[in-house]
């Protein structure tokens, strides 16, 4: 996920008078195993008071890996800020 684009879209939504409520990120896509920048996204969610959801069905196991657990940095902030 491009976090610059994310912030632009959140602001655009607010400018249009709507209220975004959540961001859904990915930790380990099925095809490529890609991870979104979870820590940065979490910071944005906190800034705008958005619920932060991470789909970690594939990548969640990285928490048990000393080598790969850094990929999930930021999920400890998975709380609703609203």
C-alpha positions in Angstrom: 0.0 0.0 0.0 1.3 3.4 -0.9 0.9 5.5 2.3 1.1 8.8 0.5 -1.8 7.8 -1.7 -3.7 6.5 1.4 -3.5 9.8 3.2 -4.5 11.7 0.0 -7.6 9.5 -0.3 -8.5 9.8 3.3 -8.3 13.6 3.1 -10.3 13.6 -0.2 -13.0 11.6 1.5 -13.1 14.0 4.4 -13.2 17.0 2.0 -16.2 15.5 0.3 -18.0 15.4 3.6 -17.8 11.6 4.1 -16.3 9.8 7.1 -13.8 7.0 6.4 -13.8 4.4 9.2 -11.2 1.8 8.5 -8.1 0.8 6.6 -7.5 -2.8 5.7 -3.8 -3.8 5.2 -2.2 -7.1 4.2 0.5 -9.1 5.9 1.5 -11.8 3.5 -0.4 -11.8 0.2 -1.3 -15.2 -1.2 0.5 -14.8 -4.5 3.6 -12.9 -3.6 3.9 -12.9 0.2 4.0 -9.1 0.2 3.5 -7.1 3.3 2.1 -3.6 3.6 4.0 -1.0 5.6 2.0 -1.8 8.8 3.8 0.6 11.1 3.3 3.6 8.8 -0.3 2.7 8.1 -1.0 2.3 11.9 0.4 5.9 12.4 -2.0 7.2 9.7 -4.9 5.4 11.3 -4.1 6.9 14.7 -3.9 10.4 13.1 -7.3 10.1 11.5 -9.0 8.0 14.2 -9.6 5.0 11.9 -9.9 1.3 12.7 -6.8 -0.6 11.5 -7.4 -4.1 10.3 -4.6 -6.4 9.1 -5.3 -9.6 7.1 -2.5 -11.8 8.3 -3.9 -15.3 7.4 -0.7 -16.1 5.6 1.8 -13.8 7.2 0.7 -14.1 10.8 3.1 -17.0 11.3 6.0 -14.5 10.9 5.5 -13.5 14.5 7.1 -16.8 15.5 10.2 -16.2 13.3 13.2 -14.3 14.7 14.2 -13.6 11.1 10.8 -12.3 9.8 8.8 -11.0 12.8 9.9 -7.4 11.9 7.5 -7.6 8.9 4.6 -7.3 11.4 6.0 -4.2 13.2 3.0 -2.0 13.9 0.3 -4.6 14.5 0.7 -4.1 18.2 -1.2 -0.9 17.6 -4.3 -2.7 16.2 -6.8 -0.9 18.3 -9.7 1.3 17.4 -8.7 5.0 17.7 -12.2 6.4 17.4 
